[in-house]
Amino acid sequence: MNEAALLTALPPASRDRLLGLAREVSFPAGARLFDEGEAAEKFWILRSGLVALDVHVPGRGSVVLETVGPGELLGWSWLFEPYQWHLGARTLEPVRAYEFDAGRVRAEIDGDPAFGLPLTRCVAAVAIGRRLRACRTRLLDLYAPYGVESDPAAGWPE
């Protein structure tokens, strides 16, 4: 899901309301934005740059599962209890983004279902759909027998 899809899925008034809750931020290359297990208190829509989503694998260190780029949502754990990051994130290059205070956005969602439902659906589409499929594919690649490539379209292996 890109920025246009996330924002255009909302009615214009809701889109303006969400962007009214944002502040523009920038991060240098190599900045650690969050670590798995930490409280998920913010989220971002990237305007430029790349961010690597990683997980700590014992004996291997940090393993990148996915890269998020311009127009994409960074972070969904802020919306679902227990509001803790499931992955870590580090910038690969300088990043500019819209940053949102998760508690403030959750309060707006709870207070106005007409605003909250489309936003929640978009975030869930990123979390449950594309992001989990990407992580699954990467994990299959990491743990597949040597010389065997995964075929996510075929669902190998189950």
N, C-alpha and C positions, 0 to 999 in steps of 0.2 A: 504494500500500500504506500503510495507516495503522498507528499504533502497535499497535492491537489485532490487526491481521492479522499483523504481524511477530512480536509476542510470543505470540499464540495458536497460531501455526504451530509453535512449539517445544513439546516435552513440558514439563509443569510444572517438573520438576527443572532442565531446561535453561534455561527462562525465568528461573527464580530464580537460576541460575548466571550468566546474562548480566547480569541486573540487579544482581547482587552485584559485578560488575566496573564498574558505573557510578558516577559522582558527579554530583550535581546542580550545574548552573552557570546563570548568567544573563549576558546581554549587553545593553548599551544599544542603542537604535536607532542605526543608522549604523555599527555595528562591522563591521570587515572580518574575517571568520573565516579565510579562506584565499584564495590567488590561484592561478590556473592555473600549473602547472609546479612549485609548491612540493611538498615532501614531505607525503604524506598520513599523518599520525601520529595522527589522532583521527577520530572520527565521532560523530554525535549522533542521538538521537530527540527531536524537538521536543515540548515539553509545551505551550507557548504561544508566540504571536508568529509573524512571517513572515520568511523569508529569501529573498532574490533570488539566483538562480544566474545568473552572467553570463559572458560571453566577451569578450575584447578583439578588436575588429574594426578593422583599420587604416583610418584616415580617419573612423571613427565613434565610437571610444572603446569603453567598456563597453556591451554590449548584453545586456539581461536575456532569458534564454531560458526561464526557468521560475521560479515562486514555490513555495516549500515551506512548509507550515503545520503546525499542531498535529497530533501523532500520526504525522508522516512522518519517514522516515529521511533524514538529511542526510549525504551522503557515502557513496560506495561504492568510491572509488579506493584506499582503505586495504587492500582485500581482494585486489586484483589487481596483480601486478607491472607496472610498476616502482614502485608505491606513490606516484604523483604525481597531484595534482589535475588534472583535465581542464578544469575550470571554476573560476570564482571564486565567492565567497559573501559577501554583505553583509546584515546585518539591516535590515529595513525598519521594524521596531518593536521594542520590548523583547522579548527572547526568554528563556524558561526551557527547559532541556533536560537530558536525561541525556547525559553525555559519557562516551565510552569511549576508553581507550588502545588504539590499533589493534594495536600489537605484542603487548600482553598478550592481546587477544582472538584474534589469529592463533595465538599459542602454545596457547591453549585449544582452538582449532579443530583444529590439527595434532595435539594430544595425545589428542583424543577425537572420532573420526569420528561417533559417535552424537549428539554435541553440534554438531559442525561442519557436517554435511551439511544439516540443515534450515536453519540460519542462513545458510549459503552460498547455498542455493536462494532464500531470501527476498531476500537482498541482490541476487542476480543478477536476480531478477524486477523489482526496482526499476531496476537499471542497464540491463539489456538490454531490458526491456519498456517500461514506462511512461515512464521518463526519456528514453530515446533517441527514442521516438516524439514526445514533447513537444518535444524539441530540434529534431527534423526539421521538425515543423510550424511552429515559430517561424522557423527558417531559411527555409522556403518562403515564409512571409509577408514576411520581410525582403528576399528576392531575387526575388520574383515580379514580372512586368511590372506597371507601374502600372495600377491599376484591375482587376487580376485577383486574386481571392482563392483561396487554396489550398483544396483539398478533400482532407484527409488520408484520409477514408474511401475516396475513389476512387483514392488513391495518386498524385494529380497533383503535380508532374510526375515522371516516372521518368527 
